[in-house]
Amino acid sequence: MAALGAALSLSDQIVIALGVFLTWVILGVLRQFLTRRSVKLLPLLIPLALLCAAGVFSAQRVLAKFSEVGKTGASIVATSGGERSFHTQYALGLLGEHPSAAVFGMGPGRYGAYAARTGLFPDTVTIQVTPLEWLVEDGALGLVAVTAFLYAVWKRARRTLGNMAFPVMLSLLLGILFQANWKWSGWFIALAFLYGLGRHVTDSKLPLKEVVE
């Protein structure tokens, strides 16, 4: 349910992530059509229509968020671009105040306690920029560990999905890049699913076609 909620939230990141995935699918079908000539182009109409809808849906919203960057004071509250711009600058400033945090981190979930000192946000607020959140709260060591974990998932998923593992991982990363909600529950369910697929193929030593069937 968490993964479904993230997908249906229709936040800009989710729409962009779906757009990247659909683009890869369309290019793959076109490549098969050009090489084999046995693939029908009619099925492309569905992902192509979804891709166009995603572009129209997110373009204006993303541009509007860029216009919010640079706002100061109370005017940034409840503005997507303004809040993320503030949290990025504030989090980097915290690393300057606490150099050791760049290595070991401030601790998972601890950023909100510092941001609350401004009087603008509750102590439950997050940075909402995922790579920076990993760096600030988990430190460089934690960021390396997360990167290694993601690489292991991608490597395992590649055994099952082949070349499709790259756009799937890229879409997942884009989907949580600036997320404030649904980040961990839905995302890690998806990662666990990808890792489990690769493990099943490895353990059973069956080709993908037989595993799917």
Backbone bond lengths (Angstrom), bond angles and torsions (degrees), N, CA, C in turn:
res aa  C-N    CA-C-N  psi(-1)  N-CA   C-N-CA  omega(-1)  CA-C   N-CA-C  phi
1 M - - - 1.458 - - 1.517 111.03 -
2 A 1.329 116.97 -35.38 1.464 119.71 179.35 1.517 110.92 -64.40
3 A 1.343 115.95 -44.05 1.462 119.71 179.07 1.527 110.29 -63.81
4 L 1.339 117.41 -39.28 1.458 120.92 179.04 1.522 110.57 -66.07
5 G 1.316 116.32 -39.46 1.458 119.97 178.40 1.511 112.11 -63.18
6 A 1.333 116.79 -39.81 1.465 120.15 178.00 1.512 110.80 -64.50
7 A 1.321 116.79 -42.79 1.465 120.37 -177.77 1.516 111.64 -67.54
8 L 1.340 117.15 -36.79 1.456 120.94 -176.86 1.524 113.41 -89.68
9 S 1.338 117.10 0.14 1.457 118.77 179.34 1.520 111.31 -68.80
10 L 1.349 117.00 -21.33 1.452 122.49 177.87 1.528 112.32 55.04
11 S 1.330 117.22 30.07 1.451 119.55 171.61 1.517 108.46 -68.01
12 D 1.311 116.07 161.54 1.462 119.87 -175.64 1.523 111.85 -59.04
13 Q 1.344 116.28 -39.02 1.464 118.81 -179.35 1.517 111.69 -63.56
14 I 1.336 115.91 -40.96 1.457 119.90 179.86 1.519 110.46 -64.45
15 V 1.341 116.65 -42.60 1.459 120.46 -179.65 1.528 110.52 -63.99
16 I 1.336 116.91 -42.69 1.470 120.68 178.74 1.527 110.57 -64.34
17 A 1.337 115.81 -42.07 1.467 119.63 178.74 1.516 111.30 -61.61
18 L 1.334 116.45 -44.01 1.462 120.19 176.99 1.521 110.72 -62.95
19 G 1.325 117.10 -36.55 1.459 121.03 178.13 1.518 112.27 -62.86
20 V 1.333 116.29 -41.88 1.470 120.46 178.13 1.520 110.48 -63.60
21 F 1.328 116.53 -43.97 1.462 120.35 -179.75 1.524 111.21 -64.48
22 L 1.327 117.29 -44.90 1.468 120.83 -179.86 1.524 111.14 -64.53
23 T 1.327 116.94 -36.27 1.466 120.25 177.15 1.521 110.83 -60.63
24 W 1.334 115.89 -43.31 1.467 120.52 179.45 1.528 110.51 -63.50
25 V 1.333 115.83 -41.80 1.464 120.25 179.04 1.523 110.50 -62.27
26 I 1.316 117.27 -45.40 1.463 121.50 -179.36 1.524 111.04 -62.61
27 L 1.325 116.56 -44.20 1.466 120.09 179.50 1.527 110.68 -63.79
28 G 1.345 116.54 -37.45 1.458 119.54 178.41 1.514 112.50 -64.93
29 V 1.323 116.88 -41.77 1.465 120.56 178.62 1.519 110.58 -66.60
30 L 1.334 117.18 -41.13 1.463 120.43 178.19 1.529 111.48 -62.71
31 R 1.328 115.24 -37.83 1.468 118.60 179.13 1.521 110.62 -64.72
32 Q 1.327 116.67 -42.26 1.466 120.01 177.63 1.525 111.16 -64.18
33 F 1.329 115.91 -38.41 1.467 119.30 179.44 1.521 111.29 -64.07
34 L 1.340 116.45 -41.22 1.457 120.08 -177.55 1.522 112.44 -72.46
35 T 1.340 116.88 -27.84 1.466 119.78 -177.57 1.521 113.07 -92.58
36 R 1.332 116.45 -35.02 1.468 119.49 -174.82 1.530 113.39 -107.11
37 R 1.310 115.77 -28.20 1.464 120.75 -177.57 1.523 113.28 61.42
38 S 1.314 116.32 13.42 1.467 119.13 -179.21 1.526 111.57 -110.13
39 V 1.319 115.35 -0.74 1.458 120.62 -178.53 1.525 108.94 -95.83
40 K 1.313 117.47 129.24 1.449 121.56 179.67 1.534 110.14 -80.07
41 L 1.315 115.38 139.00 1.456 120.20 -178.23 1.527 112.98 -85.05
42 L 1.326 116.94 -11.40 1.452 119.85 -178.58 1.530 113.45 -57.86
43 P 1.366 118.96 -41.70 1.473 118.58 178.27 1.520 113.57 -60.77
44 L 1.336 117.39 -17.26 1.462 120.04 179.35 1.522 112.28 -68.57
45 L 1.319 117.06 -21.04 1.455 119.73 -174.96 1.527 111.80 -61.89
46 I 1.332 116.86 -35.20 1.464 119.75 -178.44 1.532 111.48 -67.70
47 P 1.359 118.81 -56.80 1.471 117.25 178.56 1.522 113.02 -63.48
48 L 1.343 117.51 -31.75 1.458 120.04 178.90 1.531 110.98 -66.22
49 A 1.323 116.18 -41.28 1.463 120.08 177.40 1.529 111.03 -65.21
50 L 1.342 116.32 -40.92 1.458 120.10 177.45 1.520 111.27 -64.11
51 L 1.329 116.35 -38.44 1.457 120.64 179.68 1.528 110.78 -65.01
52 C 1.306 116.99 -44.12 1.472 120.64 178.57 1.525 110.83 -63.46
53 A 1.325 116.29 -41.54 1.463 119.87 179.09 1.528 111.00 -64.10
54 A 1.344 116.14 -40.13 1.464 120.04 178.85 1.524 110.89 -63.45
55 G 1.338 116.22 -40.11 1.460 120.08 179.84 1.513 112.09 -64.59
56 V 1.320 116.73 -44.65 1.470 121.34 179.66 1.524 110.30 -65.56
57 F 1.359 115.99 -40.12 1.456 120.79 -176.64 1.524 111.86 -65.70
58 S 1.321 116.79 -41.92 1.456 120.04 -170.85 1.525 114.76 -94.28
59 A 1.327 119.24 -22.64 1.466 121.43 -173.03 1.526 112.03 -58.53
60 Q 1.325 116.80 -53.63 1.455 119.93 -177.51 1.525 111.85 -66.38
61 R 1.333 116.25 -37.60 1.466 120.08 -179.69 1.521 111.50 -65.85
62 V 1.327 116.93 -40.72 1.457 120.40 179.69 1.527 110.66 -67.07
63 L 1.317 117.32 -42.96 1.465 120.91 178.15 1.527 111.06 -61.66
64 A 1.319 116.06 -38.41 1.463 119.62 178.55 1.522 111.51 -64.50
65 K 1.323 116.65 -36.28 1.467 119.94 179.66 1.526 111.23 -69.62
66 F 1.329 117.06 -34.94 1.459 119.36 176.82 1.531 110.56 -63.32
67 S 1.317 116.92 -33.09 1.466 120.06 -179.94 1.528 111.74 -68.89
68 E 1.335 117.63 -17.60 1.456 121.66 179.89 1.521 112.65 -83.99
69 V 1.326 116.65 -15.65 1.458 120.95 -178.85 1.525 109.37 -65.92
70 G 1.332 115.92 134.16 1.454 119.88 178.93 1.513 113.72 103.42
71 K 1.343 117.69 -10.58 1.449 120.46 176.66 1.521 110.06 -66.40
72 T 1.324 116.37 153.41 1.460 120.68 -178.38 1.525 110.13 -130.00
73 G 1.339 114.85 166.47 1.445 120.42 175.50 1.518 113.42 65.87
74 A 1.321 114.93 -153.91 1.460 120.74 -176.19 1.522 112.70 -66.15
75 S 1.334 116.97 -14.86 1.469 119.93 -178.17 1.521 112.72 -69.01
76 I 1.337 117.51 -14.78 1.458 119.29 -178.95 1.520 112.23 -83.08
77 V 1.333 117.93 -18.48 1.457 121.57 -175.97 1.524 109.74 -64.49
78 A 1.338 115.05 133.19 1.468 123.17 179.18 1.523 112.72 69.13
79 T 1.335 117.26 15.12 1.464 120.30 171.34 1.523 107.52 -110.84
80 S 1.307 117.20 123.77 1.454 121.39 -172.66 1.525 112.47 -59.93
81 G 1.334 115.78 -53.64 1.461 119.14 -179.00 1.507 112.75 -67.36
82 G 1.345 117.29 -39.27 1.458 120.79 -179.72 1.513 112.69 -64.94
83 E 1.333 116.72 -43.82 1.463 119.67 179.85 1.524 111.55 -64.37
84 R 1.323 116.91 -44.25 1.461 119.23 -178.50 1.527 111.69 -66.03
85 S 1.330 116.43 -37.04 1.453 120.19 176.44 1.525 110.49 -63.79
86 F 1.334 117.09 -43.95 1.458 121.03 178.80 1.523 110.93 -62.81
87 H 1.337 117.02 -48.79 1.460 120.23 -176.58 1.530 111.07 -63.80
88 T 1.316 117.25 -35.23 1.467 119.88 177.23 1.525 110.45 -61.67
89 Q 1.333 116.58 -49.28 1.468 119.97 -178.93 1.524 111.69 -67.04
90 Y 1.329 115.90 -40.20 1.461 119.70 -177.74 1.533 110.75 -68.05
91 A 1.331 115.90 -41.19 1.469 119.57 -179.48 1.523 110.91 -65.51
92 L 1.315 117.35 -41.07 1.466 120.40 177.14 1.526 110.82 -64.21
93 G 1.346 115.99 -36.00 1.461 119.39 176.13 1.518 112.13 -64.58
94 L 1.329 117.04 -36.21 1.467 120.66 177.25 1.521 111.43 -63.96
95 L 1.323 116.02 -38.05 1.467 118.84 177.11 1.515 110.45 -63.95
96 G 1.337 116.75 -33.64 1.464 120.01 176.24 1.514 112.14 -68.04
97 E 1.340 116.49 -35.60 1.462 120.77 178.66 1.523 111.89 -73.59
98 H 1.316 116.64 -32.11 1.479 121.65 -176.50 1.535 108.43 -126.63
99 P 1.324 118.23 80.66 1.469 120.89 -176.15 1.523 114.16 -56.69
100 S 1.328 116.82 -32.55 1.469 118.92 -179.12 1.522 111.52 -66.08
101 A 1.341 116.68 -25.10 1.458 120.07 179.98 1.516 111.58 -65.96
102 A 1.330 117.41 -24.28 1.462 120.29 178.03 1.523 110.62 -64.62
103 V 1.312 116.83 -25.18 1.468 121.26 -179.78 1.519 111.02 -96.46
104 F 1.342 116.57 -48.95 1.464 120.16 -172.45 1.529 113.57 -103.85
105 G 1.325 117.58 -14.58 1.449 120.74 179.95 1.517 113.05 84.18
106 M 1.321 115.75 164.93 1.458 121.82 179.18 1.523 112.06 -90.99
107 G 1.318 115.65 -10.19 1.458 120.37 -178.08 1.507 110.91 108.86
108 P 1.322 117.53 139.09 1.473 121.28 -179.24 1.525 111.64 -56.84
109 G 1.333 116.54 129.06 1.448 121.16 177.95 1.514 115.63 78.63
110 R 1.337 117.78 4.26 1.460 120.59 -175.28 1.521 113.28 -85.14
111 Y 1.323 117.71 -15.70 1.461 119.12 -176.27 1.527 111.51 -59.90
112 G 1.325 117.62 -38.74 1.458 121.19 -177.21 1.515 113.25 -57.50
113 A 1.337 117.22 -35.68 1.459 120.63 179.87 1.523 111.29 -63.37
114 Y 1.328 116.66 -35.00 1.466 120.52 178.03 1.519 111.01 -77.23
115 A 1.325 117.38 -41.33 1.464 120.64 -179.57 1.523 111.55 -65.39
116 A 1.332 117.52 -28.68 1.462 120.98 -179.46 1.526 111.68 -66.08
117 R 1.329 117.31 -19.88 1.462 120.29 179.50 1.528 111.78 -64.86
118 T 1.312 117.44 -21.64 1.458 120.99 179.62 1.533 112.17 -74.10
119 G 1.339 116.41 -18.51 1.450 120.23 -177.71 1.517 113.65 80.31
120 L 1.325 116.75 2.64 1.463 120.91 -178.14 1.520 113.06 -97.33
121 F 1.348 116.90 -24.91 1.456 120.88 -172.46 1.524 110.74 -133.75
122 P 1.339 117.16 154.08 1.469 119.93 173.55 1.525 109.93 -74.73
123 D 1.306 116.27 168.39 1.465 119.56 -177.53 1.525 112.77 -76.57
124 T 1.329 116.60 1.91 1.475 120.20 177.20 1.531 112.11 -97.17
125 V 1.323 117.55 -0.41 1.457 120.50 -176.79 1.528 109.98 -67.04
126 T 1.322 115.99 151.42 1.465 121.60 177.22 1.525 109.47 -116.96
127 I 1.317 116.39 167.65 1.468 121.13 -178.91 1.525 110.72 -68.80
128 Q 1.301 117.33 -32.32 1.464 123.75 177.24 1.527 112.71 69.14
129 V 1.311 116.31 14.87 1.467 122.56 170.34 1.529 104.76 -128.20
130 T 1.308 116.43 99.39 1.461 121.40 -163.75 1.528 114.76 -56.93
131 P 1.345 121.19 -50.52 1.477 119.01 -179.94 1.523 112.57 -58.97
132 L 1.347 116.75 -39.88 1.465 119.61 178.24 1.522 110.70 -68.31
133 E 1.317 116.83 -35.72 1.463 120.89 177.16 1.522 110.66 -61.97
134 W 1.314 116.82 -42.27 1.467 119.90 176.28 1.516 111.16 -61.42
135 L 1.340 116.73 -43.30 1.461 120.84 -177.57 1.517 111.47 -66.23
136 V 1.334 117.06 -45.55 1.462 120.82 -175.33 1.528 111.40 -71.46
137 E 1.322 117.46 -45.32 1.460 119.77 -174.29 1.523 113.08 -86.91
138 D 1.318 117.66 -29.97 1.472 120.86 -177.71 1.529 112.90 -109.56
139 G 1.315 117.26 -11.00 1.456 120.66 179.01 1.523 112.35 77.22
140 A 1.322 114.84 175.54 1.461 119.85 179.38 1.523 111.15 -61.43
141 L 1.340 116.10 -35.92 1.465 119.43 178.73 1.530 110.93 -63.49
142 G 1.308 116.16 -43.02 1.456 119.96 178.29 1.513 112.45 -67.19
143 L 1.328 116.48 -37.53 1.463 120.53 178.87 1.520 110.72 -63.91
144 V 1.333 116.34 -39.89 1.470 120.46 176.90 1.526 110.00 -64.69
145 A 1.332 116.77 -40.58 1.465 120.72 -179.85 1.530 111.02 -64.53
146 V 1.334 117.10 -42.86 1.465 120.59 178.71 1.521 110.37 -64.28
147 T 1.340 116.00 -41.89 1.465 120.16 178.73 1.522 111.14 -61.65
148 A 1.323 116.40 -42.06 1.467 120.77 178.63 1.530 110.37 -64.42
149 F 1.335 116.21 -39.17 1.465 120.74 177.89 1.527 110.70 -62.86
150 L 1.327 117.18 -45.61 1.459 121.26 179.97 1.521 111.00 -63.82
151 Y 1.323 116.68 -38.28 1.466 120.15 178.02 1.524 110.70 -64.33
152 A 1.332 116.29 -40.61 1.466 120.07 179.34 1.528 110.84 -64.30
153 V 1.346 116.97 -39.94 1.462 120.42 178.26 1.518 110.25 -65.20
154 W 1.348 116.45 -44.95 1.473 120.16 179.96 1.527 111.05 -62.55
155 K 1.314 116.31 -42.54 1.462 120.23 -179.36 1.523 110.94 -63.50
156 R 1.340 116.69 -41.08 1.459 121.00 179.06 1.538 110.33 -68.96
157 A 1.343 116.47 -42.88 1.464 120.12 -179.41 1.522 111.38 -65.12
158 R 1.320 116.94 -29.91 1.469 120.42 -178.47 1.528 111.32 -63.76
159 R 1.325 117.16 -27.77 1.459 120.16 178.66 1.524 110.88 -66.78
160 T 1.314 115.60 -27.49 1.457 120.06 -179.41 1.519 112.60 -95.27
161 L 1.330 115.69 -47.09 1.459 120.87 -171.92 1.525 113.98 -95.19
162 G 1.327 117.21 -11.24 1.458 119.58 -178.94 1.517 110.78 64.75
163 N 1.326 116.70 -133.25 1.459 121.24 -178.24 1.524 112.83 -66.96
164 M 1.324 117.44 -19.02 1.455 120.35 179.55 1.531 111.94 -71.29
165 A 1.331 117.62 -14.25 1.461 120.20 -179.57 1.526 110.89 -63.01
166 F 1.332 117.05 -34.84 1.469 119.79 -178.52 1.525 112.52 -65.70
167 P 1.342 120.01 -53.23 1.467 118.24 179.06 1.519 113.46 -64.58
168 V 1.346 117.27 -30.60 1.463 119.51 177.68 1.526 110.06 -64.90
169 M 1.344 117.24 -47.29 1.459 121.10 179.09 1.521 110.97 -65.14
170 L 1.336 116.35 -42.65 1.460 120.05 179.73 1.526 110.73 -61.90
171 S 1.317 117.15 -41.46 1.464 120.75 179.22 1.524 111.19 -64.97
172 L 1.326 116.80 -40.35 1.463 119.93 177.56 1.522 111.43 -62.45
173 L 1.338 116.32 -42.52 1.463 120.28 179.36 1.521 111.17 -65.20
174 L 1.324 116.99 -43.21 1.460 120.04 178.17 1.529 110.93 -64.58
175 G 1.330 115.90 -34.04 1.455 120.27 -178.38 1.518 113.61 -65.62
176 I 1.332 118.55 -26.23 1.470 120.73 -178.97 1.520 111.99 -111.67
177 L 1.328 118.12 3.92 1.461 121.17 -172.49 1.524 112.42 -57.60
178 F 1.331 116.79 -40.60 1.459 120.61 -179.58 1.529 111.69 -126.53
179 Q 1.322 115.94 28.36 1.461 119.67 -177.61 1.524 111.50 -78.79
180 A 1.325 115.09 142.49 1.458 120.68 171.21 1.527 110.41 -106.29
181 N 1.347 116.54 -28.58 1.467 121.81 -179.79 1.533 109.70 -122.88
182 W 1.316 115.67 161.39 1.467 123.34 178.17 1.536 112.46 63.69
183 K 1.316 117.07 8.47 1.468 118.61 -170.38 1.520 112.26 -64.06
184 W 1.313 116.87 -57.64 1.459 118.72 -169.09 1.512 113.21 -84.02
185 S 1.319 117.80 -43.52 1.466 119.43 -174.03 1.522 111.41 -63.76
186 G 1.317 117.85 -58.02 1.468 120.35 -178.13 1.501 113.08 -65.25
187 W 1.329 116.78 -38.95 1.464 120.79 -175.84 1.523 111.60 -67.07
188 F 1.314 117.15 -46.85 1.461 119.35 -177.37 1.521 112.07 -72.76
189 I 1.329 117.56 -25.71 1.464 119.05 171.92 1.523 109.21 -63.14
190 A 1.343 116.32 -43.74 1.465 120.34 178.82 1.523 111.41 -64.23
191 L 1.320 117.50 -41.90 1.464 120.69 179.02 1.526 111.20 -64.56
192 A 1.324 116.46 -41.43 1.459 119.83 178.55 1.528 110.91 -63.04
193 F 1.332 115.91 -37.14 1.464 120.17 177.86 1.528 110.92 -63.98
194 L 1.331 116.53 -45.28 1.471 120.59 178.87 1.524 110.98 -61.92
195 Y 1.324 116.13 -45.03 1.467 119.66 -179.29 1.525 110.30 -64.50
196 G 1.327 116.92 -40.22 1.456 120.50 179.54 1.512 112.82 -64.43
197 L 1.336 117.43 -36.33 1.461 120.62 176.61 1.516 110.86 -60.16
198 G 1.332 115.76 -47.72 1.460 119.72 -179.21 1.511 112.05 -63.77
199 R 1.325 117.08 -38.83 1.462 120.31 179.67 1.516 111.16 -66.77
200 H 1.345 116.43 -38.33 1.472 119.70 -179.37 1.523 110.23 -63.29
201 V 1.318 116.55 -41.70 1.459 119.95 179.46 1.516 110.62 -65.78
202 T 1.341 115.90 -41.65 1.464 119.60 -179.23 1.522 111.54 -64.53
203 D 1.349 115.71 -43.44 1.461 119.12 -176.96 1.521 112.01 -70.61
204 S 1.328 116.69 -38.93 1.459 119.44 -176.29 1.511 112.95 -86.18
205 K 1.378 114.37 -19.89 1.459 121.04 -178.87 1.522 111.43 56.34
206 L 1.341 115.40 36.58 1.451 121.08 176.10 1.518 108.90 -103.82
207 P 1.308 117.44 148.32 1.460 119.09 173.94 1.511 110.57 -65.95
208 L 1.353 116.35 161.00 1.455 121.25 -175.13 1.517 111.67 -57.04
209 K 1.314 117.58 -41.09 1.456 120.95 -175.90 1.517 110.72 -58.84
210 E 1.350 116.61 -42.18 1.467 119.49 -178.57 1.509 111.00 -71.75
211 V 1.350 116.81 -35.03 1.457 119.76 -179.77 1.514 110.33 -65.99
212 V 1.337 116.66 -43.90 1.467 121.13 -179.42 1.514 110.36 -64.04
213 E 1.342 117.22 -41.55 1.450 121.07 179.32 1.531 111.19 -70.69
